[in-house]
Structure formats: structure tokens, C-alpha cells
Amino acid sequence: MRLRLYFFIPALWLFVCASCGKTNAEWESQLTDRDPFVAGVAAIGLSLQDPAGARAAIPVLLATIDRSEVGLQAQAAEALFRVGPQHVDLLLENLVVDELMSFDRLGTIKNTLVGAGPRAVQQIVGCLAGPGRQKAGDLGQVLLEIGEPSVVPLINLLEQAPDNKLKNYAAFLLGNLGPRSRPALPALQRASASEDLELRAAAKRAIAQIQGRTSNG
């Protein structure tokens, strides 16, 4: 049985380990190691060495974030933040599929998506309109954190969504972005004349928020 001092990993040691000249294939071969410490270090090393080529490391990074006994949670989160923007689709897939995701893992994925910024927005909105509906609250929070780059894709969702629930949610998010959503006003004005009562009310509330006033719907 191997014993490790998991909780006292010097940052310099980890950096040297990640820079020791291993090839991507060598790092990848260790991603499936039975020792979660070895697998975690391999995932971090591959992420530092080649973010674009580190797709295979992402599941291991996520698993490492959940394993406090390994002592690499912070390093794994930092590595995910580094590589995640280049693999947004895989982050969204994990977010949608894992219904019992830990708070730490969920928070790290959301932070990484926010860090991806404008390049992630279209994929997030596409997920929201597709398999990610059950995660609408989390995805919406990410879009709000990203801010202004979310406006145009949300306008498109408001105008093109296949059902009014999605349109309502798009209006809600646009309203919560406040004055940054001014480009959405024409689309919201059209939605405020909808035959659907809930959509009409949501659009009116959003218009009021964007214009800096209150509304009772």
C-alpha cells in the first residue's frame, strides 16, 4: 500500500512535474492510473502543456475536484479553468448529464464557462434550448455573469425559441441584464404584444428593467 502526503504538495513541485518534458501521449497514458493522485497530476500536466489537446484530461480534472483526499482540488480547478474555454461542449455535456453533481464540481464548471466568455455564449444558449433545460437556472446564471455578449444570442432565443417557456426565460434574462440589453428592446416590444399572457408580461417586465423603471406586468 502506497502512502502519500496528499495535503502538502508544493506548487513549485507540481509546476516542475508538469514541465518535465513528457509527451501528450505519456500524460494521457497516466490518466487511467488506478492511483487518483497520479491520474490527477497527469491531467493537470497535460492541461498545462497543451490546453487545446487536453480534452481527455477534463473528466479526470472533474473527478479530482471531488476528491479532497487527493489534495489536488485547487490545482485541478485551475487547470480546468485553463483548458475549459477550448472544450465548452464537453463542459456543457457534463453539466447536463450529471444530475447528482457535487457543489464543488458544479461551481467549477460554471466559473470556467464564465471565464470562457463570449466564445461560450452561443453554445450555452444552444444547450439551454436543447438538452440543458433542466439546468436552466445554472446556465442562465452563467449567461448573466458573462454579461453583454449574451444579449444577441438571447434575442435570437426570444424570437426563435420553439415554445413560450423558453421565450419567457430569454425575456427574463434580458431584463436582468438591465441597460446592457437595450438592443433587445424591439424584440421585447414585439413579444409584449404576444397572445400568450405570460410572455407578454415577461416582455413588459424586461422592458421596464432595461429602461430603469419598475413594472407590475
C-alpha positions in Angstrom: 0.0 0.0 0.0 1.4 3.4 -1.0 1.2 6.3 1.4 1.2 9.9 0.2 1.2 13.3 1.9 -1.7 14.5 -0.2 -2.2 17.8 1.6 1.2 19.3 1.2 2.0 19.5 -2.5 4.4 22.4 -3.1 3.2 24.5 -6.1 6.8 24.6 -7.4 7.0 20.8 -7.4 3.7 20.5 -9.3 4.9 23.0 -11.9 8.2 21.2 -12.4 6.4 17.9 -12.7 4.1 19.3 -15.3 7.0 20.7 -17.2 9.3 17.7 -17.2 9.2 17.1 -20.9 6.6 14.3 -21.1 4.7 14.0 -24.4 1.0 14.3 -24.6 0.8 10.5 -25.1 2.8 9.9 -21.9 0.5 12.1 -19.9 -2.6 10.5 -21.5 -1.4 7.0 -20.6 -1.4 8.0 -16.9 -5.0 9.4 -17.0 -6.3 6.0 -16.3 -3.9 5.1 -13.5 -5.5 3.5 -10.5 -3.9 5.9 -8.2 -6.1 9.1 -8.3 -3.1 11.2 -7.4 -1.1 10.0 -10.4 -4.1 10.4 -12.7 -4.8 13.9 -11.3 -1.2 15.0 -11.8 -1.3 13.7 -15.3 -4.5 15.6 -16.1 -3.0 18.8 -14.7 0.3 18.3 -16.5 -1.5 17.7 -19.9 -3.6 20.7 -19.3 -0.6 23.0 -18.6 1.3 21.5 -21.5 -1.4 21.5 -24.3 -4.7 23.1 -23.4 -6.2 22.5 -26.8 -5.1 18.9 -26.7 -6.2 18.2 -23.2 -9.8 17.1 -23.9 -9.2 13.7 -22.4 -8.0 15.3 -19.2 -11.3 17.0 -18.4 -13.2 14.1 -16.9 -10.1 13.4 -14.7 -9.9 17.0 -13.6 -13.6 17.0 -12.7 -13.2 13.8 -10.7 -10.1 15.2 -9.0 -12.1 18.3 -7.9 -14.4 15.9 -6.0 -11.6 14.0 -4.2 -10.4 16.1 -1.3 -8.3 13.2 0.0 -6.0 13.5 -3.1 -5.1 17.1 -2.3 -5.2 18.4 -5.8 -8.6 20.1 -5.8 -7.4 23.7 -6.3 -4.8 22.7 -8.9 -7.4 20.7 -10.9 -9.9 23.7 -10.8 -7.2 26.0 -12.1 -6.3 23.6 -14.8 -9.9 23.2 -15.8 -10.2 27.0 -16.0 -7.2 27.0 -18.3 -8.5 24.3 -20.8 -12.2 24.6 -20.4 -12.8 27.5 -22.8 -11.5 25.3 -25.6 -13.8 22.5 -24.7 -17.1 24.2 -23.8 -19.1 21.4 -25.4 -17.7 18.8 -23.1 -18.2 21.0 -20.0 -21.9 21.5 -21.0 -22.3 17.8 -21.6 -21.0 17.0 -18.1 -23.2 19.7 -16.6 -26.3 18.3 -18.3 -25.7 14.6 -17.8 -24.6 14.6 -14.2 -27.8 15.2 -12.2 -26.0 14.4 -8.9 -23.1 16.7 -9.5 -21.3 18.0 -6.4 -21.4 21.6 -5.4 -17.7 21.9 -6.0 -17.8 20.4 -9.4 -20.8 22.5 -10.4 -19.3 25.7 -9.2 -16.0 25.0 -11.1 -17.8 24.2 -14.3 -19.8 27.4 -14.1 -16.8 29.5 -13.2 -14.9 28.0 -16.2 -17.9 28.8 -18.6 -18.0 32.3 -17.3 -14.2 32.6 -17.9 -14.7 31.3 -21.5 -16.8 34.5 -22.0 -18.1 35.4 -25.5 -16.8 32.3 -27.2 -19.0 30.1 -25.0 -22.3 32.1 -25.2 -23.7 30.6 -28.4 -23.1 27.0 -27.2 -24.6 27.8 -23.8 -27.8 29.2 -25.4 -27.9 26.3 -27.7 -27.7 23.9 -24.7 -30.4 25.9 -22.9 -32.7 25.5 -25.9 -31.9 21.8 -26.1 -30.7 19.2 -23.6 -29.9 21.7 -20.9 -33.4 22.8 -20.0 -33.3 21.1 -16.6 -30.2 23.2 -15.9 -31.7 26.5 -17.0 -31.0 28.2 -13.7 -27.3 27.4 -13.8 -27.0 28.2 -17.5 -28.9 31.4 -17.1 -26.6 32.4 -14.2 -23.6 31.9 -16.4 -25.1 34.0 -19.2 -25.8 36.8 -16.7 -22.2 36.7 -15.4 -20.8 36.8 -18.9 -23.0 39.9 -19.5 -23.4 41.9 -22.7 -22.1 39.2 -25.1 -25.2 37.2 -24.1 -27.6 39.8 -25.4 -27.7 38.9 -29.1 -28.0 35.1 -28.6 -30.8 35.7 -26.1 -32.6 38.0 -28.6 -32.4 35.2 -31.1 -33.8 32.8 -28.4 -36.6 35.1 -27.6 -37.6 35.4 -31.3 -36.9 31.8 -32.5 -37.5 29.5 -29.5 -39.9 26.7 -30.3 -42.0 27.3 -27.2 -43.1 30.2 -25.0 -41.4 28.9 -21.8 -38.0 29.4 -23.5 -39.1 32.8 -24.8 -40.2 33.8 -21.3 -36.9 32.8 -19.9 -35.0 34.7 -22.6 -37.0 37.8 -21.7 -36.3 37.2 -18.0 -32.6 37.0 -18.6 -32.6 40.1 -20.9 -34.4 42.0 -18.2 -31.9 41.0 -15.6 -29.0 42.3 -17.8 -30.6 45.7 -17.5 -29.5 48.6 -19.8 -27.0 46.3 -21.4 -30.0 44.7 -23.2 -31.1 47.8 -24.9 -30.6 46.2 -28.4 -33.3 43.7 -27.3 -36.0 46.4 -26.9 -37.5 46.0 -30.4 -37.8 42.2 -30.0 -39.2 42.7 -26.5 -41.7 45.2 -27.8 -42.9 42.6 -30.3 -43.1 40.0 -27.6 -45.1 42.3 -25.4 -47.9 42.1 -27.9 -47.9 38.3 -27.9 -51.2 36.5 -27.5 -49.5 34.5 -24.7 -50.2 36.2 -21.4 -47.1 35.0 -19.6 -44.8 36.0 -22.5 -46.5 39.4 -22.7 -46.0 40.0 -19.0 -42.4 38.8 -19.1 -41.5 41.1 -22.0 -43.1 44.1 -20.3 -41.2 43.4 -17.1 -37.9 43.1 -19.1 -38.6 46.4 -20.9 -39.1 48.1 -17.6 -35.9 46.7 -16.2 -33.9 47.7 -19.2 -35.3 51.2 -19.1 -34.6 51.5 -15.4 -38.2 51.6 -14.2 -40.4 49.2 -12.4 -43.4 47.3 -13.8 -46.3 45.4 -12.3 -46.6 43.3 -15.5 
